[in-house]
Amino acid sequence: MEEGLRSFSERNNRNVTIVSKVPDVCRNEACALGIDEAGRGPVLGPMVYGITYCPESRAQELKAIGCADSKTLTEEQREKLFEKLDSLSDFVGWAVEVISPNSICNSMFKRLKHSLNEVSHDSAIGLIRKALSLEANITSVFVDTVGPPEKYQAKLSALFPGIKITVSKKADSLFPVVSAASICAKVARDKALSSWQFRESPFVGLKDSEDMKWGSGYPGDPTTKKFLAKNIDPVFGFPQLVRFSWSTSEQILKTKGVSVEWEDTEEQENQAVSVKKFFQNSGKTNTPRRHPYFADRRLKPATKLL
């Protein structure tokens, strides 16, 4: 994981997927795969999706080593459990996708908006496909839901018809394989955040200063709010650590940023045009309009030379 996170730290404006080796037993035996995320709610840093998979016959061993919902564990406990999971490479595989704040905001601000739920679904689907492409024999998937569980389960079942899909609320506390995935995701997010490298010139080298302490990263945290209020450029906004699309950062931008007026061309661009229009006779000729220079001087094309 360290090498992959180092790659993300060097270019933290794009997403990175980090995968473990697929255990040989996971290519042959029927495997259960769990999916969970970390960092969905914070206004700072990446969101990370994680998967863990192992033979269905050994899934309970994950519970035996202490895997539980990552939110109920301390950072030290999560670190030790991830090290243990990584050491069980003879029957446990894992992968994480680190989704940059920049990628999240660009998706949510697109003209055809891509919601955070859709970003989450895309990541989960991509990680299942990744495990399958590496020839892991995935026969069942357990997912901590994003949105209504019934709709999400139907969506995944349609995409992966040969796999038994279970989407549930609190899946991270119900299924050990999801608990393990939540630990992988949380450890990856914590490491990505703690090793964040600022690329914006005003912030380079200031990471350890008082003004750069950001707290938990959640919108309601006073330390996080203080960080946002102190580290905004009135023209360029926040560094890429910040999710511009969150209402907390949007409000600060409105009060402390320079107001910009844009030409209102969006309405015209978004007007629907019927395909029939291109095949109808409008009654107008296709003769190109003459330049005013020639019209004003009553000049006409010469067809004969005398």
C-alpha positions as CSV (number, residue, x, y, z in Angstrom):
1,M,0.0,0.0,0.0
2,E,2.8,2.4,0.8
3,E,4.1,2.5,-2.7
4,G,0.7,3.2,-4.1
5,L,0.0,6.0,-1.6
6,R,3.4,7.5,-2.4
7,S,2.3,7.6,-6.1
8,F,-1.0,9.4,-5.0
9,S,1.0,11.9,-2.8
10,E,3.1,12.8,-5.8
11,R,0.0,13.6,-8.0
12,N,-2.9,14.0,-5.6
13,N,-5.2,15.5,-8.2
14,R,-6.1,12.1,-9.7
15,N,-7.3,8.8,-8.5
16,V,-5.1,5.8,-7.6
17,T,-6.0,2.1,-7.3
18,I,-3.8,-0.1,-5.2
19,V,-4.2,-3.9,-5.3
20,S,-2.7,-6.8,-3.4
21,K,-1.5,-10.0,-4.9
22,V,-4.4,-12.5,-5.5
23,P,-3.9,-15.6,-3.4
24,D,-3.8,-18.8,-5.4
25,V,-6.6,-20.3,-3.3
26,C,-8.8,-17.4,-4.3
27,R,-8.5,-18.4,-7.9
28,N,-9.9,-21.9,-7.3
29,E,-12.3,-21.7,-4.3
30,A,-15.6,-19.7,-4.2
31,C,-14.8,-16.4,-2.6
32,A,-16.8,-13.7,-0.7
33,L,-15.9,-10.1,-1.4
34,G,-16.8,-7.1,0.9
35,I,-17.0,-3.4,0.0
36,D,-16.9,-0.3,2.2
37,E,-15.7,3.3,2.1
38,A,-14.0,5.8,4.3
39,G,-14.1,9.6,4.0
40,R,-17.5,10.1,2.3
41,G,-18.6,13.0,4.6
42,P,-15.4,15.1,5.2
43,V,-14.9,18.4,3.4
44,L,-11.2,17.6,3.2
45,G,-9.1,14.9,1.6
46,P,-9.9,11.9,-0.6
47,M,-12.7,9.4,-0.3
48,V,-11.4,5.8,-0.3
49,Y,-13.2,2.7,-1.4
50,G,-11.9,-0.7,-0.3
51,I,-12.5,-4.4,-1.0
52,T,-11.4,-7.5,0.8
53,Y,-12.0,-11.0,-0.4
54,C,-11.3,-14.5,0.8
55,P,-12.7,-18.1,0.4
56,E,-16.3,-18.2,1.7
57,S,-15.2,-21.2,3.9
58,R,-12.7,-19.0,5.8
59,A,-14.7,-15.7,6.1
60,Q,-15.2,-16.1,9.8
61,E,-11.5,-16.2,10.4
62,L,-11.5,-12.4,9.6
63,K,-13.8,-12.0,12.6
64,A,-11.5,-14.1,14.7
65,I,-8.6,-11.8,14.2
66,G,-10.6,-8.8,15.3
67,C,-12.1,-7.3,12.1
68,A,-15.0,-5.0,13.0
69,D,-16.5,-1.8,11.8
70,S,-13.5,0.6,11.4
71,K,-15.3,3.4,13.1
72,T,-15.4,1.4,16.4
73,L,-11.6,0.9,16.3
74,T,-8.7,3.2,17.2
75,E,-6.2,4.3,14.6
76,E,-3.6,2.0,16.2
77,Q,-6.0,-1.0,16.2
78,R,-6.8,-0.4,12.5
79,E,-3.1,-0.2,11.6
80,K,-2.4,-3.5,13.3
81,L,-5.4,-5.2,11.8
82,F,-4.4,-4.0,8.3
83,E,-0.9,-5.4,8.8
84,K,-2.4,-8.7,9.9
85,L,-4.8,-8.8,6.9
86,D,-1.8,-8.0,4.6
87,S,0.2,-10.8,6.2
88,L,-2.6,-13.3,5.5
89,S,-1.8,-13.2,1.8
90,D,-2.2,-17.0,1.5
91,F,-6.0,-16.6,1.6
92,V,-6.9,-12.8,1.8
93,G,-6.8,-10.3,-1.0
94,W,-7.6,-6.6,-0.9
95,A,-7.7,-3.5,-3.1
96,V,-8.4,0.2,-2.5
97,E,-9.3,3.2,-4.8
98,V,-8.2,6.6,-3.5
99,I,-10.6,9.1,-5.1
100,S,-9.1,12.6,-5.0
101,P,-11.0,15.7,-3.8
102,N,-10.4,17.2,-7.3
103,S,-12.1,14.2,-9.0
104,I,-15.1,14.3,-6.6
105,C,-15.6,18.0,-7.2
106,N,-15.2,17.8,-10.9
107,S,-17.8,15.0,-11.0
108,M,-20.3,17.0,-8.9
109,F,-19.8,20.3,-10.8
110,K,-20.1,18.8,-14.3
111,R,-22.9,20.2,-16.5
112,L,-24.4,16.7,-16.4
113,K,-23.9,16.3,-12.7
114,H,-22.5,13.1,-11.3
115,S,-23.6,12.8,-7.7
116,L,-21.5,11.5,-4.8
117,N,-23.7,8.4,-4.8
118,E,-22.8,7.8,-8.4
119,V,-19.1,8.3,-7.7
120,S,-19.4,5.8,-4.9
121,H,-21.3,3.3,-7.1
122,D,-18.7,3.7,-9.9
123,S,-15.8,3.0,-7.5
124,A,-17.5,-0.1,-6.0
125,I,-18.3,-1.5,-9.5
126,G,-14.8,-0.8,-10.7
127,L,-13.2,-2.6,-7.7
128,I,-15.4,-5.7,-8.3
129,R,-14.4,-5.7,-11.9
130,K,-10.8,-5.3,-10.9
131,A,-10.9,-8.4,-8.7
132,L,-12.6,-10.4,-11.5
133,S,-10.1,-9.2,-14.0
134,L,-7.3,-10.6,-11.8
135,E,-9.1,-14.0,-11.9
136,A,-10.3,-14.0,-8.3
137,N,-13.2,-16.5,-8.1
138,I,-15.8,-14.1,-6.6
139,T,-19.1,-15.8,-6.1
140,S,-20.7,-13.5,-3.5
141,V,-20.4,-9.8,-2.8
142,F,-21.5,-7.9,0.4
143,V,-21.8,-4.1,0.3
144,D,-22.5,-1.4,2.8
145,T,-25.3,0.5,1.1
146,V,-25.1,3.9,-0.5
147,G,-28.7,5.1,-1.1
148,P,-31.7,2.7,-1.0
149,P,-30.3,-0.9,-0.6
150,E,-32.9,-2.5,-2.8
151,K,-32.1,-0.3,-5.8
152,Y,-28.4,-0.6,-5.3
153,Q,-28.6,-4.4,-5.0
154,A,-30.7,-4.6,-8.2
155,K,-28.2,-2.4,-10.1
156,L,-25.2,-4.6,-9.0
157,S,-27.1,-7.9,-9.7
158,A,-27.9,-6.7,-13.2
159,L,-24.2,-5.9,-13.8
160,F,-22.9,-9.1,-12.2
161,P,-25.6,-11.8,-12.9
162,G,-23.4,-14.7,-11.9
163,I,-22.6,-13.4,-8.4
164,K,-24.9,-13.4,-5.4
165,I,-25.2,-9.7,-4.3
166,T,-26.1,-8.6,-0.7
167,V,-26.5,-4.8,-0.1
168,S,-27.3,-3.9,3.5
169,K,-27.2,-1.1,5.9
170,K,-24.5,-1.5,8.6
171,A,-22.9,-4.2,6.5
172,D,-19.6,-3.3,8.0
173,S,-20.8,-4.6,11.4
174,L,-22.7,-7.6,10.0
175,F,-20.2,-9.2,7.7
176,P,-16.5,-9.7,8.6
177,V,-15.4,-9.4,4.9
178,V,-17.0,-5.9,4.8
179,S,-15.4,-5.0,8.2
180,A,-12.0,-6.0,6.7
181,A,-12.8,-3.8,3.7
182,S,-13.7,-0.8,5.9
183,I,-10.3,-1.2,7.7
184,C,-8.4,-1.2,4.4
185,A,-10.3,1.9,3.2
186,K,-9.9,3.8,6.5
187,V,-6.1,3.0,6.9
188,A,-5.6,4.1,3.3
189,R,-7.5,7.4,3.8
190,D,-5.7,8.2,7.0
191,K,-2.3,7.7,5.4
192,A,-3.2,9.6,2.3
193,L,-4.4,12.6,4.4
194,S,-1.4,12.6,6.8
195,S,1.1,12.5,3.9
196,W,-0.7,15.1,1.8
197,Q,1.7,17.2,-0.2
198,F,0.5,20.7,-1.1
199,R,1.3,21.8,-4.7
200,E,-0.1,25.3,-4.4
201,S,2.8,27.8,-3.8
202,P,1.4,29.6,-0.8
203,F,1.1,26.3,1.1
204,V,4.3,24.6,0.2
205,G,6.4,24.0,3.4
206,L,3.7,25.2,5.7
207,K,2.1,21.8,6.6
208,D,3.3,21.8,10.2
209,S,2.3,25.4,11.0
210,E,-0.6,26.2,13.3
211,D,-2.7,27.6,10.4
212,M,-2.4,24.2,8.6
213,K,-4.0,22.1,11.3
214,W,-7.2,20.8,9.9
215,G,-8.7,18.6,12.6
216,S,-11.0,15.7,11.6
217,G,-11.8,17.2,8.2
218,Y,-15.6,17.0,8.9
219,P,-17.7,20.1,8.1
220,G,-18.8,20.5,11.7
221,D,-15.4,20.4,13.3
222,P,-14.3,23.9,14.5
223,T,-10.6,23.2,13.7
224,T,-11.6,22.3,10.1
225,K,-13.8,25.4,9.8
226,K,-10.9,27.5,11.1
227,F,-8.5,25.9,8.5
228,L,-10.9,26.7,5.7
229,A,-11.4,30.3,6.8
230,K,-7.7,31.0,7.0
231,N,-6.6,29.1,3.8
232,I,-8.6,30.6,1.1
233,D,-7.3,32.7,-1.8
234,P,-10.0,35.3,-2.8
235,V,-9.5,34.6,-6.5
236,F,-8.3,30.9,-6.8
237,G,-10.2,29.6,-3.7
238,F,-8.9,26.6,-1.7
239,P,-6.0,24.2,-2.2
240,Q,-6.9,20.9,-3.8
241,L,-7.1,19.2,-0.4
242,V,-10.6,20.9,-0.1
243,R,-13.8,19.6,-1.7
244,F,-15.1,22.8,-3.4
245,S,-18.5,21.2,-3.9
246,W,-19.3,20.9,-0.2
247,S,-21.7,23.5,1.1
248,T,-19.3,24.4,3.9
249,S,-16.6,25.5,1.5
250,E,-19.1,27.0,-0.9
251,Q,-20.4,29.4,1.8
252,I,-16.8,30.5,2.7
253,L,-16.1,31.1,-1.0
254,K,-19.2,33.3,-1.3
255,T,-18.3,35.4,1.7
256,K,-14.5,35.7,1.2
257,G,-14.0,35.1,-2.5
258,V,-14.1,37.7,-5.3
259,S,-17.4,37.7,-7.1
260,V,-17.2,36.7,-10.7
261,E,-19.9,37.3,-13.4
262,W,-20.0,34.8,-16.3
263,E,-21.8,35.2,-19.6
264,D,-25.1,33.4,-19.4
265,T,-24.6,31.1,-22.4
266,E,-25.6,27.9,-20.6
267,E,-29.4,28.4,-21.2
268,Q,-28.8,28.6,-25.0
269,E,-26.4,25.7,-25.0
270,N,-28.8,23.5,-23.1
271,Q,-31.9,24.2,-25.3
272,A,-33.0,20.9,-26.9
273,V,-32.9,20.7,-30.7
274,S,-35.1,18.3,-32.5
275,V,-33.4,16.0,-35.0
276,K,-36.3,16.8,-37.4
277,K,-35.0,20.3,-37.7
278,F,-32.1,19.2,-39.7
279,F,-34.4,17.5,-42.3
280,Q,-37.1,20.2,-42.7
281,N,-37.2,22.8,-45.4
282,S,-37.1,26.1,-43.6
283,G,-38.0,28.0,-46.8
284,K,-34.7,29.9,-46.7
285,T,-32.2,29.6,-49.5
286,N,-28.7,28.5,-48.8
287,T,-27.2,31.4,-50.7
288,P,-24.5,33.0,-48.6
289,R,-25.0,36.6,-47.5
290,R,-22.9,39.1,-49.4
291,H,-20.4,41.1,-47.5
292,P,-21.6,44.7,-46.8
293,Y,-18.6,46.1,-48.7
294,F,-20.0,44.7,-52.0
295,A,-23.7,45.4,-51.2
296,D,-23.0,49.1,-50.3
297,R,-21.1,49.7,-53.6
298,R,-23.7,47.8,-55.7
299,L,-20.9,45.6,-57.0
300,K,-21.9,42.3,-58.8
301,P,-19.9,39.4,-59.9
302,A,-18.6,39.7,-63.5
303,T,-19.6,36.8,-65.7
304,K,-18.2,38.2,-69.0
305,L,-15.2,40.2,-69.9
306,L,-15.7,42.6,-72.8
